[in-house]
Amino acid sequence: MATSLTEEETYYLRLVSLTIGVAPQAVRDYFDSVFPPIDLATELQNKKKTLKHLRFSLKVLTSAQWSTLFPTGSANVSSKDFDLTLMICLLRNVSGMAPPAFGFDVLPSSTDISEADDLARMKFFRNKIAHSDNGTLPKADFLAAWDNVSQATERLGGLAYKQVCLDLKGANLDSSSYTDILLNIRQAQDEKIKDLADKIENVLTETQKPKQSFTDPVPSALRGANFFYT
């Protein structure tokens, strides 16, 4: 008999899977429309002065992100190697995009649905996940977050993502159905997000184990876990 996740743990894992596993694919589709892959290396070289300022003066870009943008001894650079944080950073700083009314660090109003607003939504809920200290999410918060992120995903990536989001919302939380999601999370350049993949994998593994006790239904991988801070 599998160990049961609590309802709030399940909501949290679903939002992680959407925000870190699926949403970046939609952002990448939009990113490639702004920075066509064939011209990406040239565009980055043209913006290198601004990017250097972000890296060395503002410390916005990490050394790992810089190496991804400008790989040593190679002109091969691809958005496939960019995580959500890096793509949003580039779009907001070097694409000429007008910022949301209240900036990229505030959750936009539901009536604000520009591309910049949707990127701000992605950023907001990515950080909400990162700041969770117990790996749980109340139902009301989950529903609000899911609507925000799934609708932004569809607007940025296209109608094909509507069914992807619907399928994910109802998918079973088991290792087989979440394999691709975990792979996407592990590709993130943020080490803290990679740590999150380990925690999710531990939780999913825990659900496959026989119960050790009828009085302790909470997976040990989540009990007392401190889900990093950014």
Biotite code that builds the C-alpha atoms (Angstrom):
import biotite.structure as struc

atoms = struc.array([
    struc.Atom([0.000, 0.000, 0.000], chain_id="A", res_id=1, res_name="MET", atom_name="CA", element="C"),
    struc.Atom([1.461, 3.389, -1.004], chain_id="A", res_id=2, res_name="ALA", atom_name="CA", element="C"),
    struc.Atom([2.053, 6.195, 1.429], chain_id="A", res_id=3, res_name="THR", atom_name="CA", element="C"),
    struc.Atom([-0.489, 8.970, 0.824], chain_id="A", res_id=4, res_name="SER", atom_name="CA", element="C"),
    struc.Atom([0.413, 12.568, 0.184], chain_id="A", res_id=5, res_name="LEU", atom_name="CA", element="C"),
    struc.Atom([-1.711, 15.134, 1.955], chain_id="A", res_id=6, res_name="THR", atom_name="CA", element="C"),
    struc.Atom([-3.971, 17.274, -0.214], chain_id="A", res_id=7, res_name="GLU", atom_name="CA", element="C"),
    struc.Atom([-1.786, 20.347, 0.316], chain_id="A", res_id=8, res_name="GLU", atom_name="CA", element="C"),
    struc.Atom([1.396, 18.439, -0.555], chain_id="A", res_id=9, res_name="GLU", atom_name="CA", element="C"),
    struc.Atom([-0.254, 17.281, -3.770], chain_id="A", res_id=10, res_name="THR", atom_name="CA", element="C"),
    struc.Atom([-1.251, 20.835, -4.678], chain_id="A", res_id=11, res_name="TYR", atom_name="CA", element="C"),
    struc.Atom([2.310, 21.996, -4.094], chain_id="A", res_id=12, res_name="TYR", atom_name="CA", element="C"),
    struc.Atom([3.812, 19.295, -6.329], chain_id="A", res_id=13, res_name="LEU", atom_name="CA", element="C"),
    struc.Atom([1.327, 20.032, -9.102], chain_id="A", res_id=14, res_name="ARG", atom_name="CA", element="C"),
    struc.Atom([2.219, 23.720, -9.070], chain_id="A", res_id=15, res_name="LEU", atom_name="CA", element="C"),
    struc.Atom([5.939, 22.885, -9.102], chain_id="A", res_id=16, res_name="VAL", atom_name="CA", element="C"),
    struc.Atom([5.408, 20.649, -12.104], chain_id="A", res_id=17, res_name="SER", atom_name="CA", element="C"),
    struc.Atom([3.542, 23.359, -13.978], chain_id="A", res_id=18, res_name="LEU", atom_name="CA", element="C"),
    struc.Atom([5.765, 26.299, -13.065], chain_id="A", res_id=19, res_name="THR", atom_name="CA", element="C"),
    struc.Atom([9.162, 24.648, -13.297], chain_id="A", res_id=20, res_name="ILE", atom_name="CA", element="C"),
    struc.Atom([8.413, 21.767, -15.658], chain_id="A", res_id=21, res_name="GLY", atom_name="CA", element="C"),
    struc.Atom([5.961, 23.101, -18.278], chain_id="A", res_id=22, res_name="VAL", atom_name="CA", element="C"),
    struc.Atom([5.894, 26.905, -18.165], chain_id="A", res_id=23, res_name="ALA", atom_name="CA", element="C"),
    struc.Atom([9.568, 27.267, -19.212], chain_id="A", res_id=24, res_name="PRO", atom_name="CA", element="C"),
    struc.Atom([8.791, 25.438, -22.453], chain_id="A", res_id=25, res_name="GLN", atom_name="CA", element="C"),
    struc.Atom([6.126, 28.021, -23.291], chain_id="A", res_id=26, res_name="ALA", atom_name="CA", element="C"),
    struc.Atom([8.440, 30.876, -22.349], chain_id="A", res_id=27, res_name="VAL", atom_name="CA", element="C"),
    struc.Atom([11.097, 29.311, -24.607], chain_id="A", res_id=28, res_name="ARG", atom_name="CA", element="C"),
    struc.Atom([8.653, 29.272, -27.529], chain_id="A", res_id=29, res_name="ASP", atom_name="CA", element="C"),
    struc.Atom([7.993, 32.956, -26.968], chain_id="A", res_id=30, res_name="TYR", atom_name="CA", element="C"),
    struc.Atom([11.693, 33.684, -26.418], chain_id="A", res_id=31, res_name="PHE", atom_name="CA", element="C"),
    struc.Atom([12.546, 32.076, -29.777], chain_id="A", res_id=32, res_name="ASP", atom_name="CA", element="C"),
    struc.Atom([10.000, 34.295, -31.510], chain_id="A", res_id=33, res_name="SER", atom_name="CA", element="C"),
    struc.Atom([11.731, 37.369, -30.077], chain_id="A", res_id=34, res_name="VAL", atom_name="CA", element="C"),
    struc.Atom([15.271, 36.053, -30.510], chain_id="A", res_id=35, res_name="PHE", atom_name="CA", element="C"),
    struc.Atom([15.193, 33.685, -33.523], chain_id="A", res_id=36, res_name="PRO", atom_name="CA", element="C"),
    struc.Atom([17.591, 30.786, -32.876], chain_id="A", res_id=37, res_name="PRO", atom_name="CA", element="C"),
    struc.Atom([19.584, 31.434, -36.039], chain_id="A", res_id=38, res_name="ILE", atom_name="CA", element="C"),
    struc.Atom([20.368, 34.983, -34.853], chain_id="A", res_id=39, res_name="ASP", atom_name="CA", element="C"),
    struc.Atom([20.677, 34.351, -31.119], chain_id="A", res_id=40, res_name="LEU", atom_name="CA", element="C"),
    struc.Atom([24.487, 34.304, -30.875], chain_id="A", res_id=41, res_name="ALA", atom_name="CA", element="C"),
    struc.Atom([24.725, 37.535, -32.855], chain_id="A", res_id=42, res_name="THR", atom_name="CA", element="C"),
    struc.Atom([22.037, 39.215, -30.762], chain_id="A", res_id=43, res_name="GLU", atom_name="CA", element="C"),
    struc.Atom([23.841, 38.296, -27.563], chain_id="A", res_id=44, res_name="LEU", atom_name="CA", element="C"),
    struc.Atom([27.113, 39.673, -28.903], chain_id="A", res_id=45, res_name="GLN", atom_name="CA", element="C"),
    struc.Atom([25.348, 42.907, -29.856], chain_id="A", res_id=46, res_name="ASN", atom_name="CA", element="C"),
    struc.Atom([23.960, 43.189, -26.310], chain_id="A", res_id=47, res_name="LYS", atom_name="CA", element="C"),
    struc.Atom([27.163, 42.107, -24.576], chain_id="A", res_id=48, res_name="LYS", atom_name="CA", element="C"),
    struc.Atom([27.823, 45.510, -23.010], chain_id="A", res_id=49, res_name="LYS", atom_name="CA", element="C"),
    struc.Atom([24.431, 45.439, -21.288], chain_id="A", res_id=50, res_name="THR", atom_name="CA", element="C"),
    struc.Atom([24.891, 41.807, -20.317], chain_id="A", res_id=51, res_name="LEU", atom_name="CA", element="C"),
    struc.Atom([28.316, 42.563, -18.823], chain_id="A", res_id=52, res_name="LYS", atom_name="CA", element="C"),
    struc.Atom([26.684, 45.239, -16.693], chain_id="A", res_id=53, res_name="HIS", atom_name="CA", element="C"),
    struc.Atom([24.120, 42.702, -15.499], chain_id="A", res_id=54, res_name="LEU", atom_name="CA", element="C"),
    struc.Atom([26.837, 40.163, -14.749], chain_id="A", res_id=55, res_name="ARG", atom_name="CA", element="C"),
    struc.Atom([29.660, 42.160, -13.225], chain_id="A", res_id=56, res_name="PHE", atom_name="CA", element="C"),
    struc.Atom([28.070, 45.348, -11.877], chain_id="A", res_id=57, res_name="SER", atom_name="CA", element="C"),
    struc.Atom([24.552, 44.352, -10.860], chain_id="A", res_id=58, res_name="LEU", atom_name="CA", element="C"),
    struc.Atom([25.388, 40.687, -10.181], chain_id="A", res_id=59, res_name="LYS", atom_name="CA", element="C"),
    struc.Atom([22.087, 39.691, -11.764], chain_id="A", res_id=60, res_name="VAL", atom_name="CA", element="C"),
    struc.Atom([23.647, 37.011, -13.965], chain_id="A", res_id=61, res_name="LEU", atom_name="CA", element="C"),
    struc.Atom([25.588, 34.175, -12.383], chain_id="A", res_id=62, res_name="THR", atom_name="CA", element="C"),
    struc.Atom([28.843, 32.782, -13.693], chain_id="A", res_id=63, res_name="SER", atom_name="CA", element="C"),
    struc.Atom([26.992, 29.661, -14.858], chain_id="A", res_id=64, res_name="ALA", atom_name="CA", element="C"),
    struc.Atom([24.467, 31.751, -16.776], chain_id="A", res_id=65, res_name="GLN", atom_name="CA", element="C"),
    struc.Atom([27.264, 33.816, -18.326], chain_id="A", res_id=66, res_name="TRP", atom_name="CA", element="C"),
    struc.Atom([28.999, 30.657, -19.517], chain_id="A", res_id=67, res_name="SER", atom_name="CA", element="C"),
    struc.Atom([25.748, 29.495, -21.063], chain_id="A", res_id=68, res_name="THR", atom_name="CA", element="C"),
    struc.Atom([25.333, 32.767, -22.938], chain_id="A", res_id=69, res_name="LEU", atom_name="CA", element="C"),
    struc.Atom([28.944, 32.880, -24.081], chain_id="A", res_id=70, res_name="PHE", atom_name="CA", element="C"),
    struc.Atom([30.310, 29.308, -24.154], chain_id="A", res_id=71, res_name="PRO", atom_name="CA", element="C"),
    struc.Atom([34.091, 29.130, -24.324], chain_id="A", res_id=72, res_name="THR", atom_name="CA", element="C"),
    struc.Atom([35.485, 28.242, -27.737], chain_id="A", res_id=73, res_name="GLY", atom_name="CA", element="C"),
    struc.Atom([32.089, 27.826, -29.337], chain_id="A", res_id=74, res_name="SER", atom_name="CA", element="C"),
    struc.Atom([29.523, 29.939, -31.141], chain_id="A", res_id=75, res_name="ALA", atom_name="CA", element="C"),
    struc.Atom([26.819, 27.349, -30.463], chain_id="A", res_id=76, res_name="ASN", atom_name="CA", element="C"),
    struc.Atom([24.335, 28.944, -28.105], chain_id="A", res_id=77, res_name="VAL", atom_name="CA", element="C"),
    struc.Atom([20.741, 27.799, -27.819], chain_id="A", res_id=78, res_name="SER", atom_name="CA", element="C"),
    struc.Atom([17.709, 28.761, -25.772], chain_id="A", res_id=79, res_name="SER", atom_name="CA", element="C"),
    struc.Atom([17.330, 25.037, -25.068], chain_id="A", res_id=80, res_name="LYS", atom_name="CA", element="C"),
    struc.Atom([20.117, 25.533, -22.533], chain_id="A", res_id=81, res_name="ASP", atom_name="CA", element="C"),
    struc.Atom([18.404, 28.509, -20.863], chain_id="A", res_id=82, res_name="PHE", atom_name="CA", element="C"),
    struc.Atom([16.262, 28.058, -17.776], chain_id="A", res_id=83, res_name="ASP", atom_name="CA", element="C"),
    struc.Atom([13.196, 30.125, -16.895], chain_id="A", res_id=84, res_name="LEU", atom_name="CA", element="C"),
    struc.Atom([15.108, 32.683, -14.850], chain_id="A", res_id=85, res_name="THR", atom_name="CA", element="C"),
    struc.Atom([17.661, 33.354, -17.595], chain_id="A", res_id=86, res_name="LEU", atom_name="CA", element="C"),
    struc.Atom([15.068, 33.696, -20.347], chain_id="A", res_id=87, res_name="MET", atom_name="CA", element="C"),
    struc.Atom([13.002, 36.153, -18.315], chain_id="A", res_id=88, res_name="ILE", atom_name="CA", element="C"),
    struc.Atom([16.160, 38.111, -17.467], chain_id="A", res_id=89, res_name="CYS", atom_name="CA", element="C"),
    struc.Atom([17.067, 38.443, -21.141], chain_id="A", res_id=90, res_name="LEU", atom_name="CA", element="C"),
    struc.Atom([13.559, 39.336, -22.243], chain_id="A", res_id=91, res_name="LEU", atom_name="CA", element="C"),
    struc.Atom([13.156, 42.031, -19.629], chain_id="A", res_id=92, res_name="ARG", atom_name="CA", element="C"),
    struc.Atom([16.618, 43.552, -20.082], chain_id="A", res_id=93, res_name="ASN", atom_name="CA", element="C"),
    struc.Atom([17.682, 43.272, -23.721], chain_id="A", res_id=94, res_name="VAL", atom_name="CA", element="C"),
    struc.Atom([14.557, 42.712, -25.840], chain_id="A", res_id=95, res_name="SER", atom_name="CA", element="C"),
    struc.Atom([13.161, 46.229, -25.619], chain_id="A", res_id=96, res_name="GLY", atom_name="CA", element="C"),
    struc.Atom([10.079, 44.918, -23.838], chain_id="A", res_id=97, res_name="MET", atom_name="CA", element="C"),
    struc.Atom([8.043, 47.502, -21.937], chain_id="A", res_id=98, res_name="ALA", atom_name="CA", element="C"),
    struc.Atom([7.784, 46.451, -18.271], chain_id="A", res_id=99, res_name="PRO", atom_name="CA", element="C"),
    struc.Atom([4.480, 45.694, -16.531], chain_id="A", res_id=100, res_name="PRO", atom_name="CA", element="C"),
    struc.Atom([2.697, 48.619, -14.906], chain_id="A", res_id=101, res_name="ALA", atom_name="CA", element="C"),
    struc.Atom([4.138, 47.781, -11.490], chain_id="A", res_id=102, res_name="PHE", atom_name="CA", element="C"),
    struc.Atom([7.349, 46.129, -12.617], chain_id="A", res_id=103, res_name="GLY", atom_name="CA", element="C"),
    struc.Atom([8.454, 42.513, -12.941], chain_id="A", res_id=104, res_name="PHE", atom_name="CA", element="C"),
    struc.Atom([8.556, 41.832, -9.204], chain_id="A", res_id=105, res_name="ASP", atom_name="CA", element="C"),
    struc.Atom([4.839, 42.260, -8.473], chain_id="A", res_id=106, res_name="VAL", atom_name="CA", element="C"),
    struc.Atom([1.989, 39.923, -9.412], chain_id="A", res_id=107, res_name="LEU", atom_name="CA", element="C"),
    struc.Atom([0.015, 41.726, -12.143], chain_id="A", res_id=108, res_name="PRO", atom_name="CA", element="C"),
    struc.Atom([-3.720, 42.292, -12.020], chain_id="A", res_id=109, res_name="SER", atom_name="CA", element="C"),
    struc.Atom([-5.840, 39.619, -13.706], chain_id="A", res_id=110, res_name="SER", atom_name="CA", element="C"),
    struc.Atom([-6.775, 42.187, -16.342], chain_id="A", res_id=111, res_name="THR", atom_name="CA", element="C"),
    struc.Atom([-3.147, 42.809, -17.299], chain_id="A", res_id=112, res_name="ASP", atom_name="CA", element="C"),
    struc.Atom([-2.217, 40.158, -19.853], chain_id="A", res_id=113, res_name="ILE", atom_name="CA", element="C"),
    struc.Atom([0.670, 41.497, -21.914], chain_id="A", res_id=114, res_name="SER", atom_name="CA", element="C"),
    struc.Atom([3.691, 39.272, -22.528], chain_id="A", res_id=115, res_name="GLU", atom_name="CA", element="C"),
    struc.Atom([5.580, 41.226, -19.863], chain_id="A", res_id=116, res_name="ALA", atom_name="CA", element="C"),
    struc.Atom([2.727, 40.699, -17.395], chain_id="A", res_id=117, res_name="ASP", atom_name="CA", element="C"),
    struc.Atom([2.763, 36.975, -18.049], chain_id="A", res_id=118, res_name="ASP", atom_name="CA", element="C"),
    struc.Atom([6.523, 36.793, -17.535], chain_id="A", res_id=119, res_name="LEU", atom_name="CA", element="C"),
    struc.Atom([6.057, 38.625, -14.235], chain_id="A", res_id=120, res_name="ALA", atom_name="CA", element="C"),
    struc.Atom([3.479, 35.978, -13.266], chain_id="A", res_id=121, res_name="ARG", atom_name="CA", element="C"),
    struc.Atom([5.937, 33.200, -14.062], chain_id="A", res_id=122, res_name="MET", atom_name="CA", element="C"),
    struc.Atom([8.615, 34.907, -11.982], chain_id="A", res_id=123, res_name="LYS", atom_name="CA", element="C"),
    struc.Atom([6.251, 35.556, -9.069], chain_id="A", res_id=124, res_name="PHE", atom_name="CA", element="C"),
    struc.Atom([5.078, 31.962, -8.731], chain_id="A", res_id=125, res_name="PHE", atom_name="CA", element="C"),
    struc.Atom([8.520, 30.515, -9.378], chain_id="A", res_id=126, res_name="ARG", atom_name="CA", element="C"),
    struc.Atom([9.693, 32.515, -6.361], chain_id="A", res_id=127, res_name="ASN", atom_name="CA", element="C"),
    struc.Atom([6.627, 31.490, -4.355], chain_id="A", res_id=128, res_name="LYS", atom_name="CA", element="C"),
    struc.Atom([7.636, 27.872, -4.873], chain_id="A", res_id=129, res_name="ILE", atom_name="CA", element="C"),
    struc.Atom([11.237, 28.629, -3.972], chain_id="A", res_id=130, res_name="ALA", atom_name="CA", element="C"),
    struc.Atom([10.207, 30.334, -0.736], chain_id="A", res_id=131, res_name="HIS", atom_name="CA", element="C"),
    struc.Atom([7.998, 27.512, 0.489], chain_id="A", res_id=132, res_name="SER", atom_name="CA", element="C"),
    struc.Atom([9.411, 26.167, 3.739], chain_id="A", res_id=133, res_name="ASP", atom_name="CA", element="C"),
    struc.Atom([7.182, 23.115, 4.072], chain_id="A", res_id=134, res_name="ASN", atom_name="CA", element="C"),
    struc.Atom([6.273, 21.942, 0.575], chain_id="A", res_id=135, res_name="GLY", atom_name="CA", element="C"),
    struc.Atom([2.526, 22.481, 0.979], chain_id="A", res_id=136, res_name="THR", atom_name="CA", element="C"),
    struc.Atom([-0.069, 24.754, -0.630], chain_id="A", res_id=137, res_name="LEU", atom_name="CA", element="C"),
    struc.Atom([-3.668, 25.397, 0.506], chain_id="A", res_id=138, res_name="PRO", atom_name="CA", element="C"),
    struc.Atom([-6.374, 24.655, -2.062], chain_id="A", res_id=139, res_name="LYS", atom_name="CA", element="C"),
    struc.Atom([-7.417, 28.294, -2.562], chain_id="A", res_id=140, res_name="ALA", atom_name="CA", element="C"),
    struc.Atom([-3.812, 29.363, -3.143], chain_id="A", res_id=141, res_name="ASP", atom_name="CA", element="C"),
    struc.Atom([-3.289, 26.446, -5.527], chain_id="A", res_id=142, res_name="PHE", atom_name="CA", element="C"),
    struc.Atom([-6.333, 27.268, -7.647], chain_id="A", res_id=143, res_name="LEU", atom_name="CA", element="C"),
    struc.Atom([-5.373, 30.941, -7.911], chain_id="A", res_id=144, res_name="ALA", atom_name="CA", element="C"),
    struc.Atom([-1.760, 30.107, -8.767], chain_id="A", res_id=145, res_name="ALA", atom_name="CA", element="C"),
    struc.Atom([-2.743, 27.418, -11.257], chain_id="A", res_id=146, res_name="TRP", atom_name="CA", element="C"),
    struc.Atom([-5.071, 29.780, -13.133], chain_id="A", res_id=147, res_name="ASP", atom_name="CA", element="C"),
    struc.Atom([-2.394, 32.465, -13.256], chain_id="A", res_id=148, res_name="ASN", atom_name="CA", element="C"),
    struc.Atom([0.423, 30.222, -14.466], chain_id="A", res_id=149, res_name="VAL", atom_name="CA", element="C"),
    struc.Atom([-1.575, 27.975, -16.817], chain_id="A", res_id=150, res_name="SER", atom_name="CA", element="C"),
    struc.Atom([-3.253, 30.911, -18.554], chain_id="A", res_id=151, res_name="GLN", atom_name="CA", element="C"),
    struc.Atom([0.077, 32.732, -18.890], chain_id="A", res_id=152, res_name="ALA", atom_name="CA", element="C"),
    struc.Atom([1.598, 29.531, -20.268], chain_id="A", res_id=153, res_name="THR", atom_name="CA", element="C"),
    struc.Atom([-1.126, 29.270, -22.890], chain_id="A", res_id=154, res_name="GLU", atom_name="CA", element="C"),
    struc.Atom([-0.856, 32.933, -23.917], chain_id="A", res_id=155, res_name="ARG", atom_name="CA", element="C"),
    struc.Atom([2.932, 32.809, -24.243], chain_id="A", res_id=156, res_name="LEU", atom_name="CA", element="C"),
    struc.Atom([3.252, 29.368, -25.805], chain_id="A", res_id=157, res_name="GLY", atom_name="CA", element="C"),
    struc.Atom([0.036, 28.952, -27.767], chain_id="A", res_id=158, res_name="GLY", atom_name="CA", element="C"),
    struc.Atom([-3.170, 26.937, -27.583], chain_id="A", res_id=159, res_name="LEU", atom_name="CA", element="C"),
    struc.Atom([-1.324, 23.598, -27.606], chain_id="A", res_id=160, res_name="ALA", atom_name="CA", element="C"),
    struc.Atom([-0.365, 24.249, -23.986], chain_id="A", res_id=161, res_name="TYR", atom_name="CA", element="C"),
    struc.Atom([-3.995, 24.371, -22.870], chain_id="A", res_id=162, res_name="LYS", atom_name="CA", element="C"),
    struc.Atom([-4.334, 20.593, -23.125], chain_id="A", res_id=163, res_name="GLN", atom_name="CA", element="C"),
    struc.Atom([-0.880, 20.067, -21.621], chain_id="A", res_id=164, res_name="VAL", atom_name="CA", element="C"),
    struc.Atom([-1.937, 22.037, -18.544], chain_id="A", res_id=165, res_name="CYS", atom_name="CA", element="C"),
    struc.Atom([-5.272, 20.246, -18.291], chain_id="A", res_id=166, res_name="LEU", atom_name="CA", element="C"),
    struc.Atom([-3.581, 16.850, -18.506], chain_id="A", res_id=167, res_name="ASP", atom_name="CA", element="C"),
    struc.Atom([-1.024, 17.794, -15.880], chain_id="A", res_id=168, res_name="LEU", atom_name="CA", element="C"),
    struc.Atom([-3.654, 19.067, -13.469], chain_id="A", res_id=169, res_name="LYS", atom_name="CA", element="C"),
    struc.Atom([-5.340, 15.667, -13.435], chain_id="A", res_id=170, res_name="GLY", atom_name="CA", element="C"),
    struc.Atom([-2.276, 13.426, -13.771], chain_id="A", res_id=171, res_name="ALA", atom_name="CA", element="C"),
    struc.Atom([-1.399, 10.862, -11.139], chain_id="A", res_id=172, res_name="ASN", atom_name="CA", element="C"),
    struc.Atom([1.509, 11.856, -8.962], chain_id="A", res_id=173, res_name="LEU", atom_name="CA", element="C"),
    struc.Atom([3.787, 8.933, -9.683], chain_id="A", res_id=174, res_name="ASP", atom_name="CA", element="C"),
    struc.Atom([7.297, 8.540, -11.006], chain_id="A", res_id=175, res_name="SER", atom_name="CA", element="C"),
    struc.Atom([6.280, 7.422, -14.499], chain_id="A", res_id=176, res_name="SER", atom_name="CA", element="C"),
    struc.Atom([3.969, 10.349, -15.272], chain_id="A", res_id=177, res_name="SER", atom_name="CA", element="C"),
    struc.Atom([6.371, 12.909, -13.841], chain_id="A", res_id=178, res_name="TYR", atom_name="CA", element="C"),
    struc.Atom([9.630, 11.663, -15.396], chain_id="A", res_id=179, res_name="THR", atom_name="CA", element="C"),
    struc.Atom([9.704, 14.328, -18.129], chain_id="A", res_id=180, res_name="ASP", atom_name="CA", element="C"),
    struc.Atom([8.839, 17.043, -15.621], chain_id="A", res_id=181, res_name="ILE", atom_name="CA", element="C"),
    struc.Atom([11.720, 16.044, -13.367], chain_id="A", res_id=182, res_name="LEU", atom_name="CA", element="C"),
    struc.Atom([14.106, 16.013, -16.325], chain_id="A", res_id=183, res_name="LEU", atom_name="CA", element="C"),
    struc.Atom([13.082, 19.565, -17.202], chain_id="A", res_id=184, res_name="ASN", atom_name="CA", element="C"),
    struc.Atom([13.586, 20.687, -13.630], chain_id="A", res_id=185, res_name="ILE", atom_name="CA", element="C"),
    struc.Atom([17.043, 19.117, -13.517], chain_id="A", res_id=186, res_name="ARG", atom_name="CA", element="C"),
    struc.Atom([18.039, 21.115, -16.599], chain_id="A", res_id=187, res_name="GLN", atom_name="CA", element="C"),
    struc.Atom([17.601, 24.368, -14.672], chain_id="A", res_id=188, res_name="ALA", atom_name="CA", element="C"),
    struc.Atom([20.808, 26.314, -14.123], chain_id="A", res_id=189, res_name="GLN", atom_name="CA", element="C"),
    struc.Atom([19.718, 27.287, -10.623], chain_id="A", res_id=190, res_name="ASP", atom_name="CA", element="C"),
    struc.Atom([21.228, 24.776, -8.193], chain_id="A", res_id=191, res_name="GLU", atom_name="CA", element="C"),
    struc.Atom([18.422, 25.448, -5.722], chain_id="A", res_id=192, res_name="LYS", atom_name="CA", element="C"),
    struc.Atom([15.853, 24.393, -8.310], chain_id="A", res_id=193, res_name="ILE", atom_name="CA", element="C"),
    struc.Atom([17.879, 21.241, -8.973], chain_id="A", res_id=194, res_name="LYS", atom_name="CA", element="C"),
    struc.Atom([17.717, 20.538, -5.245], chain_id="A", res_id=195, res_name="ASP", atom_name="CA", element="C"),
    struc.Atom([13.940, 20.794, -5.534], chain_id="A", res_id=196, res_name="LEU", atom_name="CA", element="C"),
    struc.Atom([13.970, 17.982, -8.106], chain_id="A", res_id=197, res_name="ALA", atom_name="CA", element="C"),
    struc.Atom([15.702, 15.751, -5.553], chain_id="A", res_id=198, res_name="ASP", atom_name="CA", element="C"),
    struc.Atom([13.040, 16.537, -2.960], chain_id="A", res_id=199, res_name="LYS", atom_name="CA", element="C"),
    struc.Atom([10.220, 15.806, -5.408], chain_id="A", res_id=200, res_name="ILE", atom_name="CA", element="C"),
    struc.Atom([11.831, 12.548, -6.440], chain_id="A", res_id=201, res_name="GLU", atom_name="CA", element="C"),
    struc.Atom([12.157, 11.561, -2.782], chain_id="A", res_id=202, res_name="ASN", atom_name="CA", element="C"),
    struc.Atom([8.477, 12.291, -2.207], chain_id="A", res_id=203, res_name="VAL", atom_name="CA", element="C"),
    struc.Atom([7.390, 10.300, -5.261], chain_id="A", res_id=204, res_name="LEU", atom_name="CA", element="C"),
    struc.Atom([9.628, 7.419, -4.246], chain_id="A", res_id=205, res_name="THR", atom_name="CA", element="C"),
    struc.Atom([8.093, 7.540, -0.785], chain_id="A", res_id=206, res_name="GLU", atom_name="CA", element="C"),
    struc.Atom([4.619, 7.056, -2.267], chain_id="A", res_id=207, res_name="THR", atom_name="CA", element="C"),
    struc.Atom([5.727, 3.704, -3.678], chain_id="A", res_id=208, res_name="GLN", atom_name="CA", element="C"),
    struc.Atom([6.877, 2.327, -0.308], chain_id="A", res_id=209, res_name="LYS", atom_name="CA", element="C"),
    struc.Atom([4.660, 0.301, 2.054], chain_id="A", res_id=210, res_name="PRO", atom_name="CA", element="C"),
    struc.Atom([3.318, 2.233, 4.988], chain_id="A", res_id=211, res_name="LYS", atom_name="CA", element="C"),
    struc.Atom([5.495, 1.971, 8.082], chain_id="A", res_id=212, res_name="GLN", atom_name="CA", element="C"),
    struc.Atom([2.795, 3.223, 10.380], chain_id="A", res_id=213, res_name="SER", atom_name="CA", element="C"),
    struc.Atom([-0.906, 4.063, 10.250], chain_id="A", res_id=214, res_name="PHE", atom_name="CA", element="C"),
    struc.Atom([-0.254, 7.086, 12.460], chain_id="A", res_id=215, res_name="THR", atom_name="CA", element="C"),
    struc.Atom([2.320, 8.834, 10.225], chain_id="A", res_id=216, res_name="ASP", atom_name="CA", element="C"),
    struc.Atom([0.891, 9.396, 6.716], chain_id="A", res_id=217, res_name="PRO", atom_name="CA", element="C"),
    struc.Atom([3.189, 12.338, 5.852], chain_id="A", res_id=218, res_name="VAL", atom_name="CA", element="C"),
    struc.Atom([6.161, 11.324, 3.635], chain_id="A", res_id=219, res_name="PRO", atom_name="CA", element="C"),
    struc.Atom([9.432, 11.579, 5.528], chain_id="A", res_id=220, res_name="SER", atom_name="CA", element="C"),
    struc.Atom([10.930, 13.457, 2.577], chain_id="A", res_id=221, res_name="ALA", atom_name="CA", element="C"),
    struc.Atom([8.561, 16.336, 3.303], chain_id="A", res_id=222, res_name="LEU", atom_name="CA", element="C"),
    struc.Atom([8.344, 16.148, 7.096], chain_id="A", res_id=223, res_name="ARG", atom_name="CA", element="C"),
    struc.Atom([10.349, 19.057, 8.471], chain_id="A", res_id=224, res_name="GLY", atom_name="CA", element="C"),
    struc.Atom([11.890, 19.814, 5.076], chain_id="A", res_id=225, res_name="ALA", atom_name="CA", element="C"),
    struc.Atom([13.234, 23.317, 4.564], chain_id="A", res_id=226, res_name="ASN", atom_name="CA", element="C"),
    struc.Atom([12.666, 24.073, 0.880], chain_id="A", res_id=227, res_name="PHE", atom_name="CA", element="C"),
    struc.Atom([15.507, 26.590, 0.290], chain_id="A", res_id=228, res_name="PHE", atom_name="CA", element="C"),
    struc.Atom([15.292, 30.343, 0.041], chain_id="A", res_id=229, res_name="TYR", atom_name="CA", element="C"),
    struc.Atom([16.252, 32.775, -2.716], chain_id="A", res_id=230, res_name="THR", atom_name="CA", element="C"),
])
